């Protein structure tokens, strides 16, 4: 199975491209690990810090504003040659940008309704299924099963089911979008140089989300809110992409995949610290199951 299918992308709507096959340096692995942790922390704590923005502008409005700021900022730096791209390149970025927009709107809609840790764990099932289905109908399918059991434990706090059905469905939609995103990024990553594919996919995502987010965001827009959105747009997705790109030059790709499996746990931590969303021991065990399943899938994929 192609290892890139496991390691491309991150959650929470962060739009990443496949990373080049660059041999890791002999030194600096510790720095690479730190960069991975920083990247995941940016994504999950950035999602948690988005709660006031989501309340002010709605999930789709917050998504549109964040994508708008991120796409403009990256376009200024990258300066993509929009008019020079071929038909095949456009056929790559158009579906990728569309999926990115729908995935991010779904994720923001989910965390507006259910705890962040649960939303991230459900969403994580998408890339986990992509990683394991590459092996066919084999015992590797046990990894998504273990993760699903973990999600069920996360969804019950010992007294009642947390969240609600719409929130869970939005998280499932975000997971499906993440799975599609991983499959689409390989084509786009091979078709563009440098960060041009990322820049173009963000621009498309911003355009796609405009009809959904404009009406809910613009009437409630304030100067301070714009500053908040600008900061969050830099926190996610731009900074995580840079951190991960540099990290992969310092460490083996298999190690990178294992580290990224910690994202559901960091999401749960961000929900506890920022949003005061406590977890019971059984929910902590559920988080550990999701993380362990992802690590297991990554380790076995690296051996094949």
C-alpha contacts under 8 A as a table, 3 or more apart, distances in Angstrom:
res1	aa1	res2	aa2	distance
1	X	131	X	7.92
1	X	134	X	5.69
1	X	135	X	6.87
1	X	301	X	6.66
1	X	304	X	7.01
2	X	5	X	5.74
2	X	6	X	7.67
3	X	6	X	5.46
3	X	7	X	6.58
3	X	301	X	6.80
3	X	302	X	6.81
4	X	7	X	5.03
4	X	8	X	5.61
4	X	18	X	6.65
4	X	19	X	7.77
4	X	186	X	7.71
5	X	8	X	5.83
5	X	127	X	8.00
5	X	130	X	7.08
5	X	131	X	6.39
5	X	182	X	6.02
5	X	183	X	6.68
5	X	186	X	7.86
6	X	127	X	6.76
6	X	128	X	7.54
6	X	130	X	7.32
6	X	131	X	5.32
6	X	182	X	7.88
6	X	257	X	6.88
6	X	298	X	6.97
7	X	18	X	7.80
7	X	253	X	7.71
7	X	256	X	7.43
7	X	257	X	5.36
7	X	260	X	7.89
8	X	16	X	6.85
8	X	17	X	6.44
8	X	18	X	5.13
8	X	19	X	7.15
8	X	182	X	5.85
8	X	185	X	7.44
9	X	14	X	7.13
9	X	15	X	6.50
9	X	16	X	4.83
9	X	17	X	6.52
9	X	18	X	7.33
9	X	178	X	7.82
9	X	181	X	7.65
9	X	182	X	6.25
10	X	13	X	7.34
10	X	14	X	5.78
10	X	15	X	7.24
10	X	16	X	6.89
10	X	260	X	7.93
11	X	14	X	5.67
11	X	43	X	7.26
11	X	120	X	7.51
11	X	123	X	7.63
11	X	124	X	7.54
11	X	178	X	7.26
12	X	43	X	6.37
12	X	44	X	7.02
12	X	47	X	6.74
12	X	104	X	6.56
12	X	107	X	6.33
12	X	108	X	7.93
12	X	120	X	7.45
13	X	100	X	6.71
13	X	101	X	7.91
13	X	103	X	6.24
13	X	104	X	4.39
13	X	107	X	7.06
13	X	237	X	7.50
14	X	43	X	7.09
14	X	104	X	7.94
14	X	236	X	5.99
14	X	237	X	4.51
14	X	238	X	7.98
14	X	240	X	7.71
14	X	241	X	7.96
15	X	100	X	6.74
15	X	198	X	7.11
15	X	202	X	7.34
15	X	237	X	6.03
15	X	241	X	7.79
16	X	185	X	7.82
16	X	198	X	6.61
16	X	237	X	7.74
16	X	241	X	6.01
17	X	185	X	5.60
17	X	186	X	7.42
17	X	188	X	7.65
17	X	189	X	5.82
17	X	197	X	7.40
17	X	198	X	6.16
18	X	185	X	6.11
18	X	186	X	5.87
18	X	189	X	5.62
19	X	189	X	7.87
19	X	245	X	6.57
19	X	248	X	7.58
22	X	248	X	7.46
22	X	249	X	5.97
23	X	249	X	6.47
23	X	250	X	7.95
23	X	252	X	7.42
24	X	248	X	6.63
24	X	249	X	4.74
24	X	250	X	4.49
24	X	251	X	4.71
24	X	252	X	5.65
25	X	28	X	6.81
25	X	29	X	7.53
25	X	249	X	6.38
25	X	250	X	4.87
25	X	251	X	6.68
26	X	29	X	7.39
26	X	250	X	7.39
27	X	250	X	7.00
28	X	31	X	5.07
28	X	32	X	6.30
28	X	250	X	5.60
28	X	251	X	7.63
29	X	32	X	4.90
29	X	33	X	6.26
29	X	250	X	5.22
29	X	251	X	5.12
30	X	33	X	5.09
30	X	34	X	6.28
31	X	34	X	5.03
31	X	35	X	6.20
31	X	247	X	7.40
31	X	250	X	7.52
32	X	35	X	5.03
32	X	36	X	6.29
32	X	246	X	7.33
32	X	247	X	4.16
32	X	248	X	6.96
32	X	249	X	7.87
32	X	250	X	5.40
32	X	251	X	6.05
33	X	36	X	5.13
33	X	37	X	6.34
33	X	247	X	7.03
33	X	251	X	7.72
33	X	256	X	7.76
33	X	259	X	7.58
34	X	37	X	5.17
34	X	38	X	6.11
35	X	38	X	4.96
35	X	39	X	6.02
35	X	243	X	5.41
35	X	244	X	6.63
35	X	246	X	7.88
35	X	247	X	5.88
36	X	39	X	5.02
36	X	40	X	6.28
36	X	243	X	6.75
36	X	244	X	5.97
36	X	247	X	6.53
36	X	256	X	7.44
36	X	259	X	7.01
36	X	260	X	7.17
37	X	40	X	5.25
37	X	41	X	6.02
37	X	259	X	7.67
38	X	41	X	5.00
38	X	42	X	6.03
38	X	240	X	7.58
38	X	243	X	7.55
39	X	42	X	5.12
39	X	43	X	6.37
39	X	239	X	7.17
39	X	240	X	4.34
39	X	241	X	7.56
39	X	243	X	5.97
39	X	244	X	6.64
40	X	43	X	5.13
40	X	44	X	6.18
40	X	240	X	7.16
40	X	260	X	7.29
40	X	263	X	6.04
40	X	266	X	7.19
41	X	44	X	5.29
41	X	45	X	5.60
41	X	46	X	7.65
41	X	266	X	6.63
42	X	45	X	5.48
42	X	46	X	5.40
42	X	235	X	5.88
42	X	236	X	6.53
42	X	239	X	7.64
42	X	240	X	6.54
43	X	46	X	5.11
43	X	47	X	6.12
43	X	235	X	7.19
43	X	236	X	5.66
43	X	237	X	7.29
43	X	240	X	6.97
44	X	47	X	5.00
44	X	48	X	6.28
44	X	263	X	7.68
44	X	266	X	6.61
44	X	267	X	5.06
44	X	270	X	6.17
45	X	48	X	4.90
45	X	49	X	5.99
45	X	267	X	7.29
45	X	270	X	5.23
45	X	271	X	7.88
45	X	274	X	7.48
46	X	49	X	5.03
46	X	50	X	6.18
46	X	232	X	6.33
46	X	235	X	6.32
46	X	236	X	6.44
47	X	50	X	5.09
47	X	51	X	7.29
47	X	108	X	7.98
48	X	51	X	5.82
48	X	116	X	7.26
48	X	270	X	6.27
48	X	271	X	6.22
48	X	274	X	6.15
48	X	275	X	6.61
49	X	52	X	7.05
49	X	274	X	6.91
50	X	53	X	5.18
50	X	54	X	6.08
50	X	62	X	7.99
50	X	232	X	7.36
51	X	54	X	5.05
51	X	55	X	6.18
51	X	112	X	7.28
52	X	55	X	5.03
52	X	56	X	6.13
53	X	56	X	5.04
53	X	57	X	5.94
53	X	58	X	7.40
53	X	62	X	5.99
53	X	225	X	7.33
53	X	228	X	7.84
53	X	229	X	7.43
54	X	57	X	5.39
54	X	58	X	4.65
54	X	59	X	4.97
54	X	61	X	7.47
54	X	62	X	5.48
54	X	108	X	7.45
54	X	112	X	7.12
55	X	58	X	5.54
55	X	59	X	7.62
55	X	112	X	7.97
56	X	217	X	7.94
56	X	220	X	6.91
57	X	60	X	7.64
57	X	61	X	5.01
57	X	62	X	5.59
57	X	216	X	5.78
57	X	217	X	4.73
57	X	220	X	6.44
57	X	221	X	7.63
58	X	61	X	5.16
58	X	62	X	6.01
58	X	216	X	6.46
58	X	217	X	7.21
59	X	62	X	5.25
59	X	63	X	6.13
59	X	105	X	6.33
59	X	108	X	5.13
59	X	109	X	5.10
59	X	112	X	7.11
60	X	63	X	4.94
60	X	64	X	6.12
60	X	105	X	5.34
60	X	108	X	7.35
60	X	109	X	7.32
60	X	209	X	7.45
60	X	212	X	6.16
60	X	213	X	4.79
60	X	216	X	7.56
61	X	64	X	5.17
61	X	65	X	6.27
61	X	212	X	7.17
61	X	213	X	3.83
61	X	214	X	6.23
61	X	215	X	7.57
61	X	216	X	5.36
61	X	217	X	4.62
62	X	65	X	5.25
62	X	66	X	6.10
62	X	108	X	7.99
62	X	213	X	7.23
62	X	217	X	7.01
62	X	229	X	7.79
63	X	66	X	5.25
63	X	67	X	6.09
63	X	101	X	7.75
63	X	104	X	6.46
63	X	105	X	5.73
63	X	108	X	7.12
63	X	209	X	7.43
63	X	213	X	7.09
64	X	67	X	5.23
64	X	68	X	5.92
64	X	206	X	6.05
64	X	209	X	5.38
64	X	210	X	5.98
64	X	212	X	7.78
64	X	213	X	5.23
64	X	214	X	7.16
65	X	68	X	5.01
65	X	69	X	6.19
65	X	213	X	7.66
65	X	217	X	7.60
65	X	229	X	6.63
66	X	69	X	5.37
66	X	70	X	6.09
66	X	229	X	5.85
66	X	230	X	7.02
66	X	232	X	6.96
66	X	233	X	5.00
67	X	70	X	5.11
67	X	71	X	5.83
67	X	101	X	7.99
67	X	202	X	6.60
67	X	203	X	7.78
67	X	205	X	6.81
67	X	206	X	5.08
67	X	233	X	6.98
68	X	71	X	5.33
68	X	72	X	6.18
68	X	203	X	7.46
68	X	206	X	5.12
69	X	72	X	5.32
69	X	73	X	6.08
69	X	229	X	7.50
69	X	230	X	5.92
69	X	233	X	6.04
70	X	73	X	5.21
70	X	74	X	6.14
70	X	202	X	7.32
70	X	230	X	7.65
70	X	233	X	5.07
70	X	234	X	6.43
70	X	237	X	7.26
70	X	238	X	6.95
71	X	74	X	5.30
71	X	75	X	5.95
71	X	199	X	6.31
71	X	200	X	7.97
71	X	202	X	5.00
71	X	203	X	5.16
71	X	206	X	6.95
72	X	75	X	5.06
72	X	76	X	6.22
72	X	203	X	7.45
73	X	76	X	5.37
73	X	77	X	6.67
74	X	77	X	5.13
74	X	78	X	5.94
74	X	79	X	7.89
74	X	199	X	5.96
74	X	238	X	7.68
75	X	78	X	5.10
75	X	79	X	5.03
75	X	80	X	6.41
75	X	199	X	5.83
75	X	200	X	7.95
76	X	79	X	5.46
78	X	195	X	6.67
78	X	196	X	6.50
78	X	199	X	7.09
79	X	196	X	7.88
80	X	196	X	5.55
80	X	199	X	7.00
80	X	200	X	7.11
81	X	84	X	5.56
81	X	85	X	6.95
82	X	85	X	6.10
82	X	200	X	7.95
85	X	89	X	6.09
85	X	90	X	6.84
86	X	89	X	5.23
86	X	90	X	6.43
87	X	90	X	5.17
87	X	91	X	6.15
88	X	91	X	4.95
88	X	92	X	6.36
89	X	92	X	5.10
89	X	93	X	6.45
89	X	188	X	7.09
89	X	191	X	6.14
89	X	192	X	7.54
90	X	93	X	5.25
90	X	94	X	5.83
91	X	94	X	5.65
91	X	95	X	6.89
92	X	95	X	6.16
92	X	96	X	6.39
92	X	184	X	7.29
92	X	187	X	6.56
92	X	188	X	5.41
93	X	96	X	4.93
93	X	97	X	5.72
93	X	188	X	6.38
93	X	197	X	6.99
93	X	200	X	6.49
93	X	201	X	5.20
93	X	204	X	7.29
94	X	97	X	5.31
94	X	98	X	6.16
94	X	201	X	7.01
94	X	204	X	6.31
95	X	98	X	5.00
95	X	99	X	6.05
95	X	184	X	7.78
96	X	99	X	5.18
96	X	100	X	6.07
96	X	181	X	6.30
96	X	184	X	5.96
96	X	185	X	7.01
96	X	188	X	7.97
96	X	201	X	6.13
97	X	100	X	4.98
97	X	101	X	6.20
97	X	200	X	7.71
97	X	201	X	4.32
97	X	202	X	6.08
97	X	203	X	7.35
97	X	204	X	4.81
97	X	205	X	4.31
97	X	208	X	7.65
98	X	101	X	5.24
98	X	102	X	6.30
98	X	204	X	6.68
98	X	205	X	5.45
98	X	208	X	6.10
99	X	102	X	5.18
99	X	103	X	5.85
99	X	177	X	5.90
99	X	180	X	7.23
99	X	181	X	6.32
99	X	205	X	7.72
100	X	103	X	5.11
100	X	104	X	6.13
100	X	177	X	7.19
100	X	178	X	7.86
100	X	181	X	6.77
100	X	201	X	7.76
100	X	202	X	7.85
100	X	205	X	6.00
101	X	104	X	5.30
101	X	105	X	6.17
101	X	205	X	4.69
101	X	206	X	7.02
101	X	208	X	6.55
101	X	209	X	5.87
102	X	105	X	5.15
102	X	106	X	6.02
102	X	174	X	7.57
102	X	177	X	7.06
102	X	209	X	7.61
103	X	106	X	5.16
103	X	107	X	6.16
103	X	173	X	6.98
103	X	174	X	4.61
103	X	175	X	7.57
103	X	176	X	7.91
103	X	177	X	4.90
103	X	178	X	6.52
104	X	107	X	5.06
104	X	108	X	6.14
104	X	174	X	6.92
105	X	108	X	5.26
105	X	109	X	6.04
105	X	174	X	7.99
106	X	109	X	5.03
106	X	110	X	6.10
106	X	170	X	5.02
106	X	171	X	6.44
106	X	173	X	6.17
106	X	174	X	5.16
107	X	110	X	4.95
107	X	111	X	6.32
107	X	119	X	7.45
107	X	123	X	7.94
107	X	170	X	6.45
107	X	171	X	5.75
107	X	173	X	7.87
107	X	174	X	5.30
108	X	111	X	5.30
108	X	112	X	6.21
109	X	112	X	5.25
109	X	113	X	6.81
109	X	167	X	6.83
109	X	170	X	6.31
109	X	171	X	7.99
110	X	113	X	5.35
110	X	114	X	6.02
110	X	119	X	6.29
110	X	166	X	7.61
110	X	167	X	4.41
110	X	168	X	6.59
110	X	169	X	7.74
110	X	170	X	5.04
110	X	171	X	5.25
111	X	114	X	5.23
111	X	115	X	6.07
111	X	116	X	5.42
111	X	119	X	6.19
111	X	167	X	7.17
112	X	167	X	7.53
113	X	163	X	6.10
113	X	164	X	6.83
113	X	166	X	7.61
113	X	167	X	4.99
114	X	118	X	6.93
114	X	119	X	6.55
114	X	162	X	6.95
114	X	163	X	4.23
114	X	164	X	6.67
114	X	167	X	5.60
114	X	168	X	7.23
115	X	118	X	5.46
115	X	119	X	6.29
115	X	162	X	7.67
115	X	163	X	6.74
115	X	271	X	6.86
115	X	277	X	6.64
116	X	119	X	5.06
116	X	120	X	6.12
116	X	267	X	6.16
116	X	268	X	6.24
116	X	270	X	7.70
116	X	271	X	5.34
117	X	120	X	5.30
117	X	121	X	6.17
117	X	154	X	7.90
117	X	264	X	6.25
117	X	265	X	7.18
117	X	267	X	4.98
117	X	268	X	3.84
117	X	269	X	7.54
117	X	270	X	7.95
117	X	271	X	6.27
117	X	287	X	7.93
118	X	121	X	5.12
118	X	122	X	6.18
118	X	151	X	6.79
118	X	154	X	5.95
118	X	155	X	6.55
118	X	268	X	7.46
119	X	122	X	5.28
119	X	123	X	6.10
119	X	167	X	7.95
119	X	168	X	7.17
119	X	171	X	5.46
120	X	123	X	5.03
120	X	124	X	5.96
120	X	171	X	7.59
120	X	263	X	7.83
120	X	264	X	5.53
120	X	267	X	6.34
121	X	124	X	5.06
121	X	125	X	6.81
121	X	151	X	6.24
121	X	264	X	5.33
121	X	287	X	7.28
121	X	290	X	6.69
122	X	125	X	5.51
122	X	126	X	7.83
122	X	148	X	7.95
122	X	151	X	6.36
122	X	168	X	7.73
122	X	171	X	5.95
122	X	172	X	6.16
122	X	175	X	6.70
123	X	126	X	5.87
123	X	171	X	5.47
123	X	172	X	5.91
123	X	173	X	7.77
123	X	174	X	5.67
123	X	175	X	3.80
123	X	176	X	7.57
123	X	178	X	7.46
124	X	127	X	5.91
124	X	128	X	6.33
124	X	175	X	6.08
124	X	264	X	7.36
125	X	128	X	4.97
125	X	129	X	6.01
125	X	144	X	6.68
125	X	147	X	7.08
125	X	148	X	7.54
125	X	175	X	6.18
126	X	129	X	5.36
126	X	130	X	6.52
126	X	172	X	7.93
126	X	175	X	4.29
126	X	176	X	5.30
126	X	177	X	7.60
126	X	178	X	5.99
126	X	179	X	4.78
127	X	130	X	4.92
127	X	131	X	6.15
127	X	175	X	7.20
127	X	178	X	6.34
127	X	179	X	4.85
127	X	182	X	7.23
128	X	131	X	5.07
128	X	132	X	6.28
128	X	143	X	7.84
128	X	144	X	6.40
128	X	294	X	6.31
128	X	297	X	7.35
129	X	132	X	5.19
129	X	133	X	5.78
129	X	141	X	8.00
129	X	144	X	6.23
129	X	179	X	7.65
130	X	133	X	5.50
130	X	134	X	6.66
130	X	179	X	6.11
131	X	134	X	6.02
131	X	297	X	6.81
131	X	298	X	7.56
131	X	301	X	7.63
132	X	135	X	5.75
132	X	136	X	7.55
132	X	140	X	5.83
132	X	141	X	5.99
132	X	143	X	7.44
132	X	144	X	7.62
132	X	297	X	6.45
133	X	136	X	5.21
133	X	137	X	7.22
133	X	140	X	7.90
133	X	141	X	7.05
135	X	138	X	6.53
135	X	140	X	6.83
137	X	140	X	7.73
137	X	141	X	6.87
138	X	141	X	6.02
139	X	142	X	5.62
140	X	143	X	5.96
140	X	297	X	7.10
141	X	144	X	5.83
141	X	145	X	6.71
142	X	145	X	4.94
142	X	146	X	6.15
143	X	146	X	5.17
143	X	147	X	6.26
143	X	293	X	4.81
143	X	294	X	7.04
143	X	296	X	6.96
143	X	297	X	6.27
144	X	147	X	4.92
144	X	148	X	6.01
144	X	293	X	6.75
145	X	148	X	5.03
145	X	149	X	6.34
146	X	149	X	5.17
146	X	150	X	6.35
146	X	289	X	6.31
146	X	290	X	6.89
146	X	293	X	6.08
147	X	150	X	4.91
147	X	151	X	6.25
147	X	286	X	7.95
147	X	289	X	5.76
147	X	290	X	4.24
147	X	291	X	7.67
147	X	292	X	7.98
147	X	293	X	5.66
147	X	294	X	7.71
148	X	151	X	4.97
148	X	152	X	6.34
148	X	290	X	7.46
149	X	152	X	5.11
149	X	153	X	6.39
149	X	286	X	7.11
149	X	289	X	7.55
150	X	153	X	5.10
150	X	154	X	6.21
150	X	283	X	7.83
150	X	285	X	7.20
150	X	286	X	3.71
150	X	287	X	5.99
150	X	288	X	7.41
150	X	289	X	5.07
150	X	290	X	5.46
151	X	154	X	4.93
151	X	155	X	6.18
151	X	286	X	6.07
151	X	287	X	7.33
151	X	290	X	7.13
152	X	155	X	5.08
152	X	156	X	6.74
152	X	286	X	7.36
153	X	156	X	5.56
153	X	157	X	7.81
153	X	282	X	6.11
153	X	283	X	5.38
153	X	285	X	7.51
153	X	286	X	4.96
154	X	157	X	7.09
154	X	282	X	7.22
154	X	283	X	4.34
154	X	284	X	7.39
154	X	286	X	5.35
154	X	287	X	6.76
155	X	161	X	5.59
155	X	162	X	5.39
155	X	163	X	7.48
155	X	283	X	7.52
156	X	159	X	7.09
156	X	160	X	5.77
156	X	161	X	4.45
156	X	162	X	5.83
156	X	283	X	7.25
157	X	160	X	5.94
157	X	161	X	6.49
157	X	162	X	6.66
157	X	279	X	7.25
157	X	280	X	6.04
157	X	282	X	7.51
157	X	283	X	6.74
158	X	280	X	7.42
158	X	282	X	7.81
161	X	164	X	7.97
163	X	167	X	6.56
163	X	168	X	7.36
164	X	167	X	5.46
164	X	168	X	6.38
165	X	168	X	5.11
165	X	169	X	6.10
166	X	169	X	5.07
166	X	170	X	6.12
167	X	170	X	5.11
167	X	171	X	6.26
168	X	171	X	5.04
168	X	172	X	6.21
169	X	172	X	4.99
169	X	173	X	6.14
170	X	173	X	4.93
170	X	174	X	6.19
171	X	174	X	4.94
171	X	175	X	6.20
172	X	175	X	4.98
172	X	176	X	6.22
173	X	176	X	5.07
173	X	177	X	6.10
174	X	177	X	4.93
174	X	178	X	6.08
175	X	178	X	4.98
175	X	179	X	6.25
176	X	179	X	5.12
176	X	180	X	6.30
177	X	180	X	5.11
177	X	181	X	5.92
178	X	181	X	4.83
178	X	182	X	6.21
179	X	182	X	5.32
179	X	183	X	6.61
180	X	183	X	5.21
180	X	184	X	6.20
181	X	184	X	5.10
181	X	185	X	6.05
182	X	185	X	5.39
182	X	186	X	7.14
183	X	186	X	6.18
183	X	187	X	7.80
184	X	187	X	5.72
184	X	188	X	6.65
185	X	188	X	5.08
185	X	189	X	5.74
186	X	189	X	5.12
186	X	190	X	6.28
187	X	190	X	5.39
187	X	191	X	6.34
188	X	191	X	5.04
188	X	192	X	6.35
188	X	197	X	6.07
189	X	192	X	5.79
189	X	193	X	7.73
189	X	197	X	6.34
190	X	193	X	7.86
191	X	197	X	7.62
192	X	195	X	7.65
192	X	196	X	5.95
192	X	197	X	5.28
193	X	196	X	5.90
193	X	197	X	7.12
194	X	197	X	7.37
195	X	198	X	5.23
195	X	199	X	6.12
196	X	199	X	5.01
196	X	200	X	6.06
197	X	200	X	5.21
197	X	201	X	6.09
198	X	201	X	5.22
198	X	202	X	6.21
199	X	202	X	5.25
199	X	203	X	6.31
200	X	203	X	5.05
200	X	204	X	6.21
201	X	204	X	5.12
201	X	205	X	6.06
202	X	205	X	4.93
202	X	206	X	6.11
203	X	206	X	5.13
203	X	207	X	6.34
204	X	207	X	5.13
204	X	208	X	6.11
205	X	208	X	5.10
205	X	209	X	6.12
206	X	209	X	5.31
206	X	210	X	6.23
207	X	210	X	5.25
207	X	211	X	7.92
208	X	211	X	6.92
209	X	212	X	5.40
209	X	213	X	5.98
210	X	213	X	5.22
210	X	214	X	5.35
211	X	214	X	5.94
211	X	215	X	7.49
212	X	215	X	7.02
212	X	216	X	7.81
213	X	216	X	5.55
213	X	217	X	5.98
214	X	217	X	5.31
214	X	218	X	5.81
215	X	218	X	5.99
215	X	219	X	7.00
216	X	219	X	6.62
216	X	220	X	7.31
217	X	220	X	5.65
217	X	221	X	6.06
218	X	221	X	5.12
221	X	225	X	6.44
221	X	226	X	7.12
222	X	225	X	5.02
222	X	226	X	6.26
223	X	226	X	5.20
223	X	227	X	6.56
224	X	227	X	5.14
224	X	228	X	6.36
225	X	228	X	5.01
225	X	229	X	6.17
226	X	229	X	5.05
226	X	230	X	6.10
227	X	230	X	5.07
227	X	231	X	6.26
228	X	231	X	5.20
228	X	232	X	6.23
229	X	232	X	5.09
229	X	233	X	6.00
230	X	233	X	5.12
230	X	234	X	6.50
231	X	234	X	5.32
231	X	235	X	6.28
232	X	235	X	4.81
232	X	236	X	5.98
233	X	236	X	5.15
233	X	237	X	6.39
233	X	238	X	7.12
234	X	237	X	6.40
234	X	238	X	5.26
234	X	239	X	6.03
235	X	238	X	6.37
235	X	239	X	5.50
235	X	240	X	7.21
236	X	239	X	6.25
236	X	240	X	6.41
237	X	240	X	5.74
237	X	241	X	6.37
238	X	241	X	5.41
238	X	242	X	6.56
239	X	242	X	5.28
239	X	243	X	6.21
240	X	243	X	5.07
240	X	244	X	6.04
241	X	244	X	5.26
241	X	245	X	6.02
242	X	245	X	5.17
242	X	246	X	6.24
243	X	246	X	5.36
243	X	247	X	6.00
244	X	247	X	4.85
244	X	248	X	6.14
245	X	248	X	5.51
245	X	249	X	6.98
246	X	249	X	5.40
246	X	250	X	6.98
247	X	250	X	5.24
247	X	251	X	6.45
248	X	251	X	5.41
248	X	252	X	6.83
248	X	253	X	6.44
248	X	256	X	6.98
251	X	255	X	6.82
251	X	256	X	6.95
252	X	255	X	5.35
252	X	256	X	6.44
253	X	256	X	4.89
253	X	257	X	6.25
254	X	257	X	5.12
254	X	258	X	6.39
254	X	298	X	7.12
254	X	299	X	7.12
254	X	302	X	6.03
255	X	258	X	5.16
255	X	259	X	6.22
256	X	259	X	5.17
256	X	260	X	6.24
257	X	260	X	5.23
257	X	261	X	6.55
257	X	295	X	7.69
257	X	298	X	6.18
258	X	261	X	5.24
258	X	262	X	7.51
258	X	294	X	7.53
258	X	295	X	5.18
258	X	298	X	6.19
258	X	299	X	7.23
259	X	262	X	5.74
260	X	263	X	5.73
261	X	264	X	7.23
261	X	291	X	5.55
261	X	292	X	7.84
261	X	294	X	5.44
261	X	295	X	5.78
262	X	265	X	5.47
262	X	266	X	6.41
262	X	291	X	5.77
263	X	266	X	5.04
263	X	267	X	6.05
263	X	291	X	7.75
264	X	267	X	4.94
264	X	268	X	6.26
264	X	287	X	6.67
264	X	290	X	7.30
264	X	291	X	6.64
265	X	268	X	5.09
265	X	269	X	6.27
265	X	287	X	6.03
265	X	288	X	7.33
265	X	291	X	7.05
266	X	269	X	4.91
266	X	270	X	6.07
267	X	270	X	5.07
267	X	271	X	6.17
268	X	271	X	5.07
268	X	272	X	6.28
268	X	287	X	7.84
269	X	272	X	5.08
269	X	273	X	6.13
270	X	273	X	5.18
270	X	274	X	5.66
270	X	275	X	7.31
271	X	274	X	5.57
271	X	275	X	4.93
271	X	276	X	6.27
271	X	277	X	5.32
271	X	278	X	7.80
272	X	275	X	5.70
272	X	276	X	4.56
272	X	277	X	4.41
272	X	278	X	5.35
272	X	279	X	7.62
273	X	276	X	5.72
273	X	277	X	7.59
279	X	282	X	7.97
279	X	283	X	5.69
279	X	284	X	6.32
280	X	283	X	5.13
280	X	284	X	6.30
281	X	284	X	5.01
281	X	285	X	6.21
282	X	285	X	4.95
282	X	286	X	6.15
283	X	286	X	4.82
283	X	287	X	6.24
284	X	287	X	5.08
284	X	288	X	6.28
285	X	288	X	4.95
285	X	289	X	6.26
286	X	289	X	5.06
286	X	290	X	6.45
287	X	290	X	5.22
287	X	291	X	6.28
288	X	291	X	5.11
288	X	292	X	5.94
289	X	292	X	5.04
289	X	293	X	6.01
290	X	293	X	5.21
290	X	294	X	6.32
291	X	294	X	5.22
291	X	295	X	6.22
292	X	295	X	5.05
292	X	296	X	5.99
293	X	296	X	5.05
293	X	297	X	6.17
294	X	297	X	5.18
294	X	298	X	6.19
295	X	298	X	5.12
295	X	299	X	6.08
296	X	299	X	5.21
296	X	300	X	6.20
297	X	300	X	5.42
297	X	301	X	6.07
298	X	301	X	5.10
298	X	302	X	6.16
299	X	302	X	5.17
299	X	303	X	6.54
300	X	303	X	5.15
300	X	304	X	6.64
301	X	304	X	5.33
